[in-house]
Amino acid sequence: MAELLGFPPQVLFGQLLIGLINGSFYALLSLGLAIIFGLLNIINFAHGAQYMLGAFVAWLGLKFLGVNYWVSLILAPVVVAAIGIAIEKTMLRRLYKEDHLYGLLLTFGLALIIEGSFIHFFGVSGQPFSAPELLQGGNNLGFMFLPTYRAWIIVASLIICFGTWYMIERTKLGAYLRAGTENPQLLQAFGINVPLLITLTYGYGVALAAFAGVLAAPIYSVSPVMGSNLLIVVFAVVVIGGMGSIFGAIVTGLLMGLIEGLTKVFYPEASTTVIFLVMIIVLLIRPAGLFGKEA
């Protein structure tokens, strides 16, 4: 088969696929961060740990209770969201009117505690988690081989991401959420339970991280450090898209994954730093991010 841009098509499209898969995870995780920051004004540094918790809930459920992958896709986000709601009610609620730094330090401390506890009980080596039988195998597209499970990750991420965007930007519930951050007193005067709305918003943002963790479990080993390895990149993605921008988080996450994949083809040495290079350029040109609102 003829080469494309000097590379075999299998290599080029294979790296684009990997980039799109990574971008799907970036989009899901940065979406959760953007929701929590944009609507609650909290920089959730525990997001990586909550992503890891989602993967571990799926793994522990399968190992000890026989809970299958499909049930875990629902169960893990619910369990981790419940933990997140408890954190919001007991700790974060006190910090909403304070500087961002307080929330960042609190969630960073929580992340260290959660990760350290799991390292103590499970070690740093990864635990295997198999994809369901329905999603095993793949299809030969001629120019590349497409594993079924990787295609499922992309489709599931796109559905969840754009479904969330639609809910927040195009529905009455989303209007309540946005109004609750801009003028909570007025919204409460209309009989809306604003504290409950904020709590559920944090729970949903956390659930997105857990959902991504379950999706990641069959591809990456389930490890206590899997979240911390990804979190810094995801924060860079959020900054590039614009802090608090829902649409920006989704588009930028997918775009940065593709850029990272292409960089692995043309200049592999820069593949781990290209996202941070893009972040620096964006901050110099447009400090609010590509989709953020200028102050």
ZIDA-V389310 format. One record per residue. N is the residue number from 1. RES is the residue in one letter. PHI is phi in whole degrees, -180 to 180 (none if undefined). Layout:
BEGIN
[[N | RES | PHI] [N | RES | PHI]]
END
This chain:
BEGIN
[[1 | M | none] [2 | A | -63] [3 | E | -80] [4 | L | -116] [5 | L | 55] [6 | G | 85] [7 | F | -128] [8 | P | -59] [9 | P | -56] [10 | Q | -62] [11 | V | -70] [12 | L | -64] [13 | F | -72] [14 | G | -63] [15 | Q | -70] [16 | L | -64] [17 | L | -64] [18 | I | -60] [19 | G | -62] [20 | L | -68] [21 | I | -66] [22 | N | -59] [23 | G | -63] [24 | S | -64] [25 | F | -69] [26 | Y | -59] [27 | A | -65] [28 | L | -62] [29 | L | -70] [30 | S | -69] [31 | L | -63] [32 | G | -61] [33 | L | -63] [34 | A | -65] [35 | I | -64] [36 | I | -66] [37 | F | -75] [38 | G | -65] [39 | L | -102] [40 | L | -116] [41 | N | 67] [42 | I | -116] [43 | I | -87] [44 | N | -87] [45 | F | -76] [46 | A | -86] [47 | H | -61] [48 | G | -64] [49 | A | -66] [50 | Q | -72] [51 | Y | -62] [52 | M | -63] [53 | L | -61] [54 | G | -59] [55 | A | -64] [56 | F | -71] [57 | V | -60] [58 | A | -64] [59 | W | -67] [60 | L | -66] [61 | G | -62] [62 | L | -70] [63 | K | -70] [64 | F | -104] [65 | L | -119] [66 | G | 71] [67 | V | -74] [68 | N | -80] [69 | Y | -59] [70 | W | -66] [71 | V | -67] [72 | S | -63] [73 | L | -59] [74 | I | -98] [75 | L | -66] [76 | A | -61] [77 | P | -59] [78 | V | -67] [79 | V | -64] [80 | V | -69] [81 | A | -63] [82 | A | -63] [83 | I | -64] [84 | G | -62] [85 | I | -63] [86 | A | -63] [87 | I | -64] [88 | E | -64] [89 | K | -69] [90 | T | -94] [91 | M | -128] [92 | L | -67] [93 | R | -57] [94 | R | -76] [95 | L | -110] [96 | Y | -62] [97 | K | -94] [98 | E | -92] [99 | D | -63] [100 | H | -55] [101 | L | -61] [102 | Y | -65] [103 | G | -65] [104 | L | -63] [105 | L | -66] [106 | L | -64] [107 | T | -70] [108 | F | -64] [109 | G | -62] [110 | L | -62] [111 | A | -61] [112 | L | -64] [113 | I | -66] [114 | I | -64] [115 | E | -64] [116 | G | -63] [117 | S | -64] [118 | F | -71] [119 | I | -64] [120 | H | -62] [121 | F | -87] [122 | F | -119] [123 | G | 75] [124 | V | -95] [125 | S | -71] [126 | G | -77] [127 | Q | -105] [128 | P | -74] [129 | F | -145] [130 | S | -83] [131 | A | -70] [132 | P | -63] [133 | E | -57] [134 | L | -60] [135 | L | -106] [136 | Q | -87] [137 | G | 85] [138 | G | -176] [139 | N | -132] [140 | N | -88] [141 | L | -90] [142 | G | 95] [143 | F | -92] [144 | M | -168] [145 | F | -101] [146 | L | -109] [147 | P | -64] [148 | T | -60] [149 | Y | -65] [150 | R | -68] [151 | A | -64] [152 | W | -62] [153 | I | -59] [154 | I | -64] [155 | V | -64] [156 | A | -62] [157 | S | -64] [158 | L | -63] [159 | I | -63] [160 | I | -67] [161 | C | -63] [162 | F | -76] [163 | G | -65] [164 | T | -66] [165 | W | -58] [166 | Y | -63] [167 | M | -61] [168 | I | -78] [169 | E | -95] [170 | R | -127] [171 | T | -120] [172 | K | -65] [173 | L | -61] [174 | G | -63] [175 | A | -64] [176 | Y | -63] [177 | L | -61] [178 | R | -67] [179 | A | -66] [180 | G | -65] [181 | T | -87] [182 | E | -87] [183 | N | -149] [184 | P | -63] [185 | Q | -64] [186 | L | -65] [187 | L | -65] [188 | Q | -67] [189 | A | -65] [190 | F | -88] [191 | G | 91] [192 | I | -87] [193 | N | -79] [194 | V | -65] [195 | P | -56] [196 | L | -66] [197 | L | -62] [198 | I | -66] [199 | T | -61] [200 | L | -67] [201 | T | -64] [202 | Y | -63] [203 | G | -60] [204 | Y | -70] [205 | G | -61] [206 | V | -67] [207 | A | -61] [208 | L | -62] [209 | A | -64] [210 | A | -65] [211 | F | -61] [212 | A | -62] [213 | G | -63] [214 | V | -67] [215 | L | -61] [216 | A | -77] [217 | A | -55] [218 | P | -74] [219 | I | -94] [220 | Y | -103] [221 | S | -67] [222 | V | -79] [223 | S | -136] [224 | P | -61] [225 | V | -100] [226 | M | -65] [227 | G | -78] [228 | S | -66] [229 | N | -68] [230 | L | -103] [231 | L | -62] [232 | I | -63] [233 | V | -63] [234 | V | -66] [235 | F | -63] [236 | A | -62] [237 | V | -62] [238 | V | -62] [239 | V | -64] [240 | I | -64] [241 | G | -72] [242 | G | 117] [243 | M | -56] [244 | G | 89] [245 | S | -84] [246 | I | -67] [247 | F | -64] [248 | G | -62] [249 | A | -63] [250 | I | -69] [251 | V | -64] [252 | T | -67] [253 | G | -58] [254 | L | -65] [255 | L | -64] [256 | M | -67] [257 | G | -64] [258 | L | -67] [259 | I | -62] [260 | E | -63] [261 | G | -65] [262 | L | -66] [263 | T | -63] [264 | K | -65] [265 | V | -82] [266 | F | -89] [267 | Y | -153] [268 | P | -55] [269 | E | -61] [270 | A | -97] [271 | S | -64] [272 | T | -85] [273 | T | -118] [274 | V | -62] [275 | I | -64] [276 | F | -72] [277 | L | -65] [278 | V | -61] [279 | M | -60] [280 | I | -61] [281 | I | -62] [282 | V | -64] [283 | L | -65] [284 | L | -71] [285 | I | -89] [286 | R | -140] [287 | P | -58] [288 | A | -79] [289 | G | 95] [290 | L | -61] [291 | F | -118] [292 | G | -78] [293 | K | -91] [294 | E | -67] [295 | A | -68]]
END
